[in-house]
Amino acid sequence: MSLVQSLRWYFFLAASMGLASCAALPPTLGQDQTKSLFDGRSLEGWHGDRTLWRVEDGAITGETKPDAPIRSNSFLAWQGGELQDFELRLKFRIFSGNSGVQFRSHKIGEFGVGGYQADIDADGHWLGILYDEDGRGILCRRGENVVISADGKRQVTAIDGFDPQVFAERTKSGEWHEYVIRAEGNRVTQTINGITTIALDDRETGKLHARGIIALQLHTGPAMKVQFKDIELTLLNGN
């Protein structure tokens, strides 16, 4: 092989390796960047039942009707791929019913999702907890710092400074609130309007969620409406 041929082969391999490295990232999202996941106008880049999800008032809007109840929870999933370590920041408001933000999750059928869920509800009963959808159920209640060992045993302590009354005053239904979800290694934290609601160290063998997709939830039950906007994602630790 000539020197020219050798150089051509070298650059081909280098380019191929570079493309393979980029393929490990979600499309259009580079390392150490903050990326908006919603353009404010359309559901481009998201997959879900379009009879339930739309854009209204510059926000992703999910709504069910009294005359057309859903038989199972339905999700709008971001199509950017699976994520491991990241911070997700968004604003939400809920007028009625129950919703949530799925992360490190997996698809179940066409519109189903299972995995970690940062919970949302209009009544404020579940708002801010961490739920394992289609899995272990409630992992952390509000104000809890939970460590789950490899064998599933749980150690629960209180989050310093968490005040249920202050939280309720700052999270009224129908108003916009900011959710920050941070997943890094085995640690997960959730913050609403600057108040840390849960902290989890999940090490349970075969049941912890190390990576997965992001999705938004519409819950079964009475008619409901929820909105999301300003959805921003930042990768951590090279993801």
C-alpha positions as CSV (number, residue, x, y, z in Angstrom):
1,M,0.0,0.0,0.0
2,S,1.4,3.4,-1.0
3,L,1.9,6.3,1.5
4,V,-1.1,8.1,-0.1
5,Q,-3.3,5.0,0.2
6,S,-2.2,4.6,3.8
7,L,-3.1,8.2,4.7
8,R,-6.5,7.8,3.0
9,W,-7.2,4.6,5.0
10,Y,-6.1,6.3,8.2
11,F,-8.4,9.3,7.7
12,F,-11.3,7.0,6.8
13,L,-10.8,5.0,10.0
14,A,-10.6,8.2,12.1
15,A,-13.7,9.6,10.5
16,S,-15.6,6.3,11.0
17,M,-14.6,6.3,14.7
18,G,-15.7,9.9,15.1
19,L,-19.1,9.1,13.6
20,A,-19.5,6.1,15.9
21,S,-18.7,8.3,18.9
22,C,-21.3,10.9,17.8
23,A,-23.9,8.1,17.3
24,A,-23.8,7.4,21.0
25,L,-25.3,10.9,21.7
26,P,-28.9,11.9,21.2
27,P,-29.4,13.4,17.7
28,T,-28.7,17.2,17.5
29,L,-27.3,17.2,21.1
30,G,-23.5,17.5,21.7
31,Q,-21.5,17.0,24.8
32,D,-21.7,19.7,27.5
33,Q,-24.4,21.6,25.8
34,T,-27.8,22.7,27.0
35,K,-30.5,22.0,24.4
36,S,-34.1,23.0,24.1
37,L,-36.3,20.0,23.5
38,F,-39.4,22.0,22.5
39,D,-39.5,24.6,19.8
40,G,-42.6,26.3,21.3
41,R,-44.6,25.8,18.1
42,S,-44.9,22.1,17.2
43,L,-44.5,18.5,18.6
44,E,-41.5,17.9,16.3
45,G,-39.1,15.5,17.9
46,W,-41.9,14.0,20.1
47,H,-44.0,10.9,19.7
48,G,-47.4,10.3,21.2
49,D,-51.1,10.0,20.6
50,R,-51.9,13.3,18.7
51,T,-55.5,13.1,19.7
52,L,-54.3,13.7,23.3
53,W,-51.3,16.0,22.8
54,R,-51.0,19.4,21.0
55,V,-49.3,22.8,21.3
56,E,-51.4,25.5,22.9
57,D,-50.3,28.8,24.4
58,G,-46.8,28.0,23.3
59,A,-46.8,24.9,25.5
60,I,-47.0,21.2,25.0
61,T,-50.5,20.4,26.1
62,G,-51.9,17.1,27.1
63,E,-55.7,16.8,27.7
64,T,-58.3,14.1,28.1
65,K,-62.0,14.7,27.8
66,P,-65.0,13.4,29.9
67,D,-66.6,11.8,26.9
68,A,-63.3,10.0,25.8
69,P,-61.5,8.7,28.9
70,I,-58.2,6.8,28.3
71,R,-57.9,3.2,29.4
72,S,-54.2,3.3,30.2
73,N,-51.6,6.0,31.0
74,S,-50.5,7.6,27.7
75,F,-47.1,9.3,27.1
76,L,-45.5,11.8,24.8
77,A,-41.9,10.6,24.4
78,W,-38.9,12.7,23.3
79,Q,-37.3,11.0,20.3
80,G,-33.7,12.1,21.1
81,G,-32.5,8.8,22.4
82,E,-31.6,7.3,25.7
83,L,-29.8,9.4,28.4
84,Q,-27.7,8.5,31.4
85,D,-26.4,11.5,33.4
86,F,-28.2,14.8,32.8
87,E,-30.1,17.7,34.2
88,L,-33.6,18.3,32.9
89,R,-35.2,21.7,33.5
90,L,-38.8,22.6,32.5
91,K,-41.9,24.5,33.5
92,F,-45.3,22.9,34.0
93,R,-48.8,23.8,35.1
94,I,-51.6,21.4,35.8
95,F,-55.3,22.3,35.9
96,S,-56.7,18.9,36.9
97,G,-55.7,15.3,37.2
98,N,-52.4,13.5,37.5
99,S,-49.3,13.7,35.3
100,G,-45.5,13.4,35.5
101,V,-42.1,13.6,33.8
102,Q,-40.6,10.2,32.9
103,F,-36.8,9.9,32.7
104,R,-34.3,7.0,32.4
105,S,-37.4,5.2,31.2
106,H,-38.3,2.6,28.5
107,K,-41.1,2.2,26.0
108,I,-44.0,-0.2,26.6
109,G,-46.0,-0.6,23.4
110,E,-46.7,2.4,21.2
111,F,-47.7,5.0,23.9
112,G,-46.7,3.4,27.1
113,V,-43.6,4.1,29.2
114,G,-42.1,2.6,32.4
115,G,-39.3,3.9,34.7
116,Y,-38.5,6.8,37.0
117,Q,-41.2,9.5,37.1
118,A,-41.1,13.0,38.7
119,D,-44.7,13.1,39.7
120,I,-47.2,16.0,39.2
121,D,-50.8,16.3,40.3
122,A,-53.3,19.1,40.6
123,D,-54.3,18.3,44.2
124,G,-50.7,18.5,45.4
125,H,-50.9,15.0,47.0
126,W,-48.3,13.4,44.7
127,L,-46.5,16.5,43.4
128,G,-42.7,16.2,43.7
129,I,-42.5,12.5,44.7
130,L,-40.4,10.0,42.7
131,Y,-42.4,7.1,41.3
132,D,-41.3,4.0,39.4
133,E,-43.9,3.7,36.7
134,D,-44.6,0.0,35.9
135,G,-42.1,-1.0,38.5
136,R,-41.6,-0.6,42.2
137,G,-44.1,2.2,42.8
138,I,-43.3,5.1,45.1
139,L,-39.6,5.3,45.7
140,C,-39.4,8.7,47.5
141,R,-42.2,10.7,49.1
142,R,-41.8,14.5,49.5
143,G,-39.1,15.5,51.9
144,E,-37.4,12.1,51.8
145,N,-33.8,11.2,51.2
146,V,-33.8,7.5,50.3
147,V,-31.0,5.0,49.9
148,I,-32.0,1.7,48.3
149,S,-29.3,-1.0,48.7
150,A,-28.5,-3.8,46.2
151,D,-30.9,-6.1,48.0
152,G,-33.8,-3.6,47.9
153,K,-33.7,-2.5,51.5
154,R,-34.4,1.1,52.1
155,Q,-33.0,3.7,54.4
156,V,-35.1,6.8,54.7
157,T,-34.1,10.1,56.3
158,A,-35.6,13.6,56.1
159,I,-34.3,16.3,53.7
160,D,-32.9,19.2,55.8
161,G,-35.1,22.2,55.7
162,F,-38.0,20.8,53.8
163,D,-41.2,22.5,55.0
164,P,-44.5,21.0,53.6
165,Q,-46.5,24.2,54.3
166,V,-44.0,26.4,52.4
167,F,-44.0,23.9,49.5
168,A,-47.8,23.9,49.3
169,E,-47.9,27.7,49.3
170,R,-45.4,27.9,46.4
171,T,-47.0,25.2,44.2
172,K,-50.6,26.2,43.6
173,S,-52.5,24.4,40.9
174,G,-53.0,26.2,37.6
175,E,-49.8,28.2,38.0
176,W,-46.5,27.8,36.2
177,H,-43.8,26.0,38.3
178,E,-40.2,25.0,37.5
179,Y,-39.1,21.4,37.8
180,V,-35.4,20.4,37.8
181,I,-34.6,16.8,37.6
182,R,-30.9,15.7,38.0
183,A,-29.7,12.2,37.4
184,E,-26.1,11.4,37.9
185,G,-24.8,7.9,38.5
186,N,-27.0,6.3,41.2
187,R,-28.2,9.6,42.5
188,V,-31.4,11.4,41.5
189,T,-32.7,14.7,42.9
190,Q,-35.9,16.6,42.1
191,T,-36.5,20.3,42.8
192,I,-39.6,22.4,42.3
193,N,-39.4,26.2,42.5
194,G,-36.0,25.9,44.2
195,I,-37.2,23.4,46.8
196,T,-35.6,20.0,46.8
197,T,-38.5,17.5,47.2
198,I,-36.6,14.2,47.0
199,A,-33.1,12.7,46.9
200,L,-32.5,9.1,45.9
201,D,-29.5,6.8,45.9
202,D,-30.7,3.8,44.0
203,R,-28.5,0.7,43.9
204,E,-31.1,-2.1,43.7
205,T,-29.8,-4.9,41.6
206,G,-31.8,-5.5,38.5
207,K,-34.3,-2.8,39.2
208,L,-32.5,0.6,39.2
209,H,-32.8,2.6,36.0
210,A,-29.3,3.6,34.7
211,R,-30.4,5.2,31.4
212,G,-33.4,5.7,29.3
213,I,-35.8,8.0,27.5
214,I,-37.7,11.2,28.6
215,A,-41.5,11.4,28.3
216,L,-44.5,13.3,29.6
217,Q,-47.6,11.6,31.1
218,L,-51.4,11.8,30.8
219,H,-53.0,9.6,33.5
220,T,-56.1,7.5,33.5
221,G,-59.1,8.6,35.5
222,P,-61.1,11.9,35.4
223,A,-60.6,14.4,32.6
224,M,-57.4,16.3,33.0
225,K,-55.2,18.9,31.4
226,V,-51.4,19.6,31.8
227,Q,-48.9,21.9,30.0
228,F,-45.1,21.9,29.7
229,K,-42.7,24.5,28.2
230,D,-39.1,25.8,28.4
231,I,-37.8,22.2,28.4
232,E,-34.0,22.2,28.5
233,L,-31.6,19.3,28.7
234,T,-27.9,19.4,29.8
235,L,-25.8,16.3,29.6
236,L,-23.4,15.5,32.5
237,N,-20.2,13.6,32.7
238,G,-20.0,13.0,29.0
239,N,-23.3,11.1,29.4
